[in-house]
Amino acid sequence: MTNKISLIHPRDQITKIISRIYKRGMTTTSGGNISIIDNNGDIWVTPSAVDKGSLRASDIICVKKDGRVIGKHKPSSEFPFHKAIYEARPDIKSVIHAHPPALVSFSIVRQIPNTNIISQAKHVCGPIGYAKYELPGSEKLGDVISEEFKKGFKAIIMENHGTVLGGSDLTDAFERFEALEFCASTILYGSQIGKPKYLTDAQIEKFEVQATGVLPEMESSSHPSDEVEKRLEIKNIVQRSCEQGLMISSYGTVSMRWHDNDFLITPTGVNRWDLDIEDIVQVKGGKREAGKKPSRASWIHQEIYKNNPDVNSIIMTQSPYLMAFGVTGSYLNVRTIPESWIFLQDIRTVKYGVHFRENNNSEIVEDCATALIIENDSVIITGDKLLQTFDYLEVAEFSAKSIVLGSSLGDMVPINDEQVEELRKKFLS
């Protein structure tokens, strides 16, 4: 991923990321800690017993290489294992520890989530380690965690505790943290409605190989006001998607038709939270804006626009409740919620691999559905205005959540065909 944080002070990096984690409900007021080791060997770390929902840069503590503590608070009680990780792994420059609910669920049943649940998570997360329980804040906990990091892991499940992740910088660590919690959530929600199915390593490698093609570059590009306006719309919707848990740092593509079959699309290799309008890629006449790499799914978007003149915006993402259906093959019956059916109609699921470039993709691009799920990969939402398409995504995810949560109460009871026809006549004819 493109690194945009190298010139941001560690204090500001930490407060930004802890705020994201807290607002997304992945830690509590008192829980979780983040650190960065700088080029001098000084460690910047969140303080102990200070509200994670309102941390300021001035609250961040610096523990100097010689052990001196600079700041107005005490460093996190878990500082010993942060220090132990840096000593064990000089390649790791940032550490995140938190108690996100899904990963804590795995830690208390003493299991490791299988990241082969979705196509790209294995490469983002890497192999996952497991640290036996030791007293929080103790030197022994630092010892068992650092031993796992010495084995080459960058992500660790902490028994009866939570998770700890390292990265080459804080953005890298957060992407890993977010992707791992997403995998855990998807497995948990999927287990409530069916049996999660996992991809083989061979399937994932095949996906990576076929997704490497890049459109040819255009010689020059212009950016008139209507084009810039669409860039801003895309940036804002990506930001909203991240804030609401409908997209994660390492996955999610948004595009808008510009003129005819020309369109604007999010890039590959740029953290979605930090997307700027200049990162967005113009695709014109089948060529990409010079010097930029559009999403690896660009060709799917291109084919949808070519085959569906009424589609003017597309969101392709992973959201946990929709993907619960995508990893189990369970049918997402939105006829259980009439208002959702009016927006979405019936949601189809296609097999993993249909979205590969080498295959006939007619199931996706021809007579494109408002919402379609690709098994173990993503959901594709299409619409006219981008805000409308985003609304469809929200409706689909909320509907999926209601059905997943309701599954523990009893069998879902959809409206019947006659009632569906009444809806069709009143709202869709």
Secondary structure, 3 states (H helix, E strand, C coil): CCCCCCCCCHHHHHHHHHHHHHHCCCCCCCCCEEEEECCCCCEEECECCCCCCCCCHHHCEEECCCCCEECCCCECCCHHHHHHHHHHCCCCCEEEEECCHHHHHHHHCCCCCCHHHCCCHHHHHCCEEEECCCCCCCHHHHHHHHHHHHCCCCEEEECCCEEEEEECCHHHHHHHHHHHHHHHHHHHHHHHHCCCCCCCHHHHHHHHHHCCCCCCECCCCCCCHHHHHHHHHHHHHHHHHHHCCCCECCECEEEEECCCCCEEECECCCCHHHCCHHHCEEEECCEECCCCCECCCHHHHHHHHHHCCCCCEEEEECCHHHHHHHHHCCCCCHHHCHHHHHHHCCCEEECCCCCCCCCCCHHHHCCCCCEEEECCCEEEEEECCHHHHHHHHHHHHHHHHHHHHHCCCCCCCCCCHHHHHHHHHHHHC
